[in-house]
Amino acid sequence: MVDLPIFKLEEFWKKYEFSAPYLLCPSDAETWLLKDIVAMADPETRALWDNLSLGYTESPGLPLLRKEIARLYDSLEADHILTTAGAEEGIYCALHSLLSEGDHVVIISPSYQSLETLPQIVGAETTFIHLQSASKWKLEFDQIQSAWRSSTKLLILVCPHNPTGTLLERDVYEKMISLARKTGAYIFCDEVYRFLEIDETKRLPAIADGYEKGISLNVMTKSFGLAGLRIGWLASKNVDFLQKANSYKMYTSICNSAPSEILALIALRSKNKILKRNREIVLQNVELLDEFIKRHPSSIKWVRPESGTIAFLELLLPISIEQFSEELVEKTGVLIMPATVFDYPGNFFRIGFGRINMFDVLNRFEQFLIIYENLYKK
């Protein structure tokens, strides 16, 4: 047995998520009440809900749900979908299915921690590409090409990116697929912030649509704002991979929660309504942040996010982000996420802007920031 490293991000949430009253760093969109989701049901899904039996469910997922998830893609069918207990189970089952000791993996960092640690735990050889603020957090194809080997088994990335909110350029997307196709490598893309692009014309095709060995990860948590359902999925045209990942699922959750499957089905059939409301919140909050950044040019710097509900800001004051964030939550109850949670150096921190209370929480943060601005002026 291998000792798992401390999961810094999840331990951070365990410590603060339900104690800090003003969260300025959540990565999910505003959630919904159960009664509001049930009210969206059509006659078929309402009957499924009213007559639901609380027994075991099919391990790959409810067929109707898998069919509905497949409609999020351009070229997939229900058999190309494996549902999971949230995104994390999808990551765990996928990476264990794909990788063996000695395999070479290219990983774009910073990232969600398990995407970086699980390949190392199974004994894979990892090459990291570290995104930089000086390059506006953009991934260049030359970086991928330099890290690539003829034996590379897998490329792992997050797009839209966590924690910066940036998107791949289309030419980088196309070139990385061509490179992977030449050597037969897989591409695993965490796409949990897809559908909340600020400029929707910049939305890229899901990697599962664009590449025959592409694997897309998504979940009801982020863009849809339904974290409590714990419904995620892996999407791929490679059904052999999905079957192997399903075999790993037999050692984890085995199957999904029956109520969650029906609620996810209802929500996905109402996806336009759900995503429209969540996009409106995101766009309004980005405008608030634009004005906030303009008011504090000597204290806060950012690369304006292109998608999702998160951004990576840099604190320019002569105080460590760890000390600043600790004092912030202790004195005001406002929580931000320092970059150390992502093992990223410097004075960066993540904020989230997918919630309806953004105006109030940002105002509390700003009042605290002004105190420190005045302190360092003296």
N, C-alpha and C positions, 0 to 999 in steps of 0.2 A: 504494500500500500504506500502511496505517495502522499505526504502531508500537503494539503492545499494551502497556498498562501492566503493571508488575510485579504478578504475582498473589501478593499478600502472604500469604494463608493457605497456599497450596501451597508457596511459598518457605520459609515457616516450617516446614512439615512436612519439606521437603527437608533443611533444616538439622538438625533435631532428631529426627525420627521414629525413625530407626534408630541413633541414638547415645545418646539419653537412655534410661536403663534403666527409669525409672518414669514412665509416661505417665498424667497426671491430666487430660488434655484431649481424648482421642479421642472422636469423635462416633459411632462405630459400636458396635453391640452385640458381645458376645463372639463370636468366630468359631468355626468347626467344623473338625474334621479331615476331609480328603478321604475317608478310609475310613468315617467316620461318615455322611457324606452318601450315599455309594454304598450303604451298608448300608440306607438308607431306601428304596431303589428298589423299585418294584413290578415284576412280571414284564415288563411292556411297557418300562418305562424301563431295566430291567437289560439287556434285550436290545439296546436302543438303545445303551447304554454299551459293552457287550461287543463289539458289531459296528460300532462307530463308524468311519467313514471320515474321515480328516483332510483333506478337501477343502474347497472353498468352501461357504458356507452361503447360504441365501436372504437377500437384503438386508433385507426387512422383519422377518425373524426366522423361526425354525422354526415352522411352523403349529401344532404341538402346544403349543409354549411360549406362543405368542400366545393360544391358546385358554385355557391355564391362567392366564395373567396376567389375561385378561378376567374370570375368575371372582372376582377380587378386587374387582370393581365390581358394582353392582346392575343396570345396564342396558346394558352393553357387550358386544360380540362380538369375535372375533379380528380382524376387519377394522378395529376401532377402536384397535388397538395397533400401534405401531412400536417395535421394540426398538433399543437403542443401545448403544454401548460405554461403559457407565457413565452416570451422570447428566449429566456435563459435556457429552458429545456431544449429549445430548438438549437441553440448554440452548442450545448453540451452533446446532444445526440449527433449533430452534424459533424463536429470536429472529431469526435471519437470514431465516427464512421469513415471519415476521409483519411485520417492520418495514422501513421505507424512510426515507430522509432526510426530515426534517420532521414525521414522525409524532409524536403526543404520547403519552407513556407516564407512568403513575403507578407509582412503585416504593416499596414499604414497606421501610424501612431501620431497623436494620442488617440485612444479608442476606449471602448467599453472593456473593462479589465479582463473578463473571461475570454474575449477574443484574442488577447495577448498571452494569457497564462496557460490556457488549456493546451495549445500546441506544444508548449515547453514541457508540460506535465506528461504528455504521451511520448516525449523523447524526440520530437521533431527538431530540426535545426532551423532557427528563425533568423531572418534578416529584416530589420526594422527600417522603415522610411519615416523620418520624423518631420512632420509639417512644421513650418515656421511662420511666425507672425509677419516677418519682413517680406515674405512672399504672399501675404494675405491668406495664409493657410491653404493655398492652392497646391494640389498635387500635379506635378509635371510628369509627362511620359518618360522623359530622360531619367528621372529618379527610379521609375519602375524598371526600365531597361537596364540600368546599372546594377540593380539588385537581382536581376533575373539570372537563372541558370537553365541550361538545357534540361536539368533534372527537377526543376521547380514543380512541386506537386499542387500548390495552392496559393492563391492570392486572397488576402482577407482585407476588406475595407468596409467603412461605414459611409453611406451616401444616401441622403443628405448627412453631413458629417456631425458627429457628436465628439467634442463639445462646442465646435465653432459655428455650426450652421451653414457651412459652405457647401457648394455643389461642385461636382466634377465638370470640367469643360467637355463638350461633346466630342471633340477630337481625341481627348485623352481616353474617354470611355471607349471609343471605337478602336483606338490603337492598342489598348490593353487587351481587348477581346481578340484582336488579330494575333497578338503576341502569345496569349494563352492557347489559342487554337493551334498555333504552329508547334508547340511543345506538348500539347495534350493536357495542360494544367486545368484545374478547376478554379473558378472564381466564386468566393462566398461574399455576398454583399448584404450587410445589415441595412435594411431600407425602412426602418421603423418610423422615420419622420417623413416618408414619402406622402404626397398629396397635400402638404402644407407649404409648397413652394411660394415664396412671396411673389415672384413673377412666374406664373404657371407655364409660360412658353418655354421656360428653361428646364421643365421636368424631363428627365431622361427616361428611356425605356427601362423597365425592371431588368436586372441582369438575367433572370430566368427566361425572359422573352428574347433578349438579345444574343444569348449564347447557349449552345446546347449543353455545355457543362457548367452553366451558371446556376447558382443557388441563391434565391432571394429569401431573406428572413423578414417577416413582418409580424405585427401584433395589434390587438385592439387597444393597447395601452396609450400610445403616444398621440398620433394624429386624430384618432377617434375619441380619445379621452375616457376610455373604459377599462382602466387598469384592474379594477376589481373582478372583471370577468376571468382573468388569467387565461385568455385564449390567444395563442400565437400560431404561427405556421411556417413551414418550409415549403417553398415552391421551386420546382425544377422539372425539366423535361426528362431528366435522367431518373427513370423509375427504379432502376437497380439501387441507386443511392438512397432513394426514399424508403425502399424496403429495408435496407440495412439500418437506416436511421430509426425506422419504426421498431426494429429489433432492439435497439438500445432503449427506446421508450418503454419497452416491456420491463426494463430494470429501473425505471424512474417512476413516472406517474401511471403507466399502463394505459389509462384512458382519461378523457376530459370529464369535467363536471357537467352533468346533464343540463341543469338550468343555464349554465354559462353558454353552452352550445346554442340553445334556443335564443337566448338574449343576443348573442353575437349574430345569429342569423337575422333576427329582427333588425338589428342596428345596420348590418350591411345592406339589407334591402332598403334602408332609409339613409344610405351613405351620403347622398347629395345634401340632404337636410343637415346631417351631422357635420359634415366637412364644411358646409357653407357657414354655419354658425362659428365653428372653430377658426376658420380663416378670418372671419370678421374680427374676432377677438385678437388674433395674432397681428393683423394689419394695423389695428388701432393701437396696440401696445408697442409696435415698432416705431410708430410716430411719436409716442411718448418718450421712447428711448432716444430717438433722434434729437429731440429737444433737450433732453437731459444731458446728452453728450456735449451738445453745443454750449450748455451752461457751465460745463466743467472741463474745459480743454486741457488745463494744466494738471488735472487730477486723474482723469479717466480717458482711456484710449480704447478703441475697438475697431474691428473689421466688421462692417455691417453684415449681419447674417443674410443668407439668401433663401433659407428654407427652415422649416421646423419651428420649434418653440424655444430654442436655446441660442446663447451667444457667449463668446469668450472675451471678457474684458481684461484690460490691464490697469492695475492701480499704479499711478505714477508718483505717489507720495513716498517719502523716505521712511516707510514702515513696512514690515513684512506682511504679506497677505494673510499669513497664518494668524499673526497677532491682531491684525485689523478685523478679520472675520470673527475671531473669538470674542473680541471686545464688542463687536457689533451685535452678536446674538445675545451676549450676556446683558448688555445695557438697553437694547431696544427690542429684542426678540426677533429681529430680522436675520434670516439665514441666507448666506451665499455659500458657494462651494469653491474652496481654494483649489488651485491647480495641483497641489500635492496629492489630492484624491486620484488624479490621473497620472501620477508620477511625472508630471511635467514641471520643468524648472521655471523660475521667474515669478513675477508678481501678478500672475493671471488668476482669474476666477470665473466660474460659470454662473450665469443667471438664466432664469426661465421666464418667458413672456407669453405663456399660453393661458393664463388665468384671468378671471374677470376682476380680481382685486388688485391688479397691477398698479393702478394709480395710487392707491393708499399705501401699498408696501414700498413702492419706489419713492414716494414722498418721505416715508420714515427713513429709508436708506439715505436719501439726499440730505436730510437734516443732520444725520450723524456725520456724513461726509464733510459738510460745511464746518462742523466743529473742528475736524482734523485739518481742513484747509486753513482755517484761521490760526490754529495752533502752530502750523509749520511756516506761516508767514512771519511769525514773531522772531 
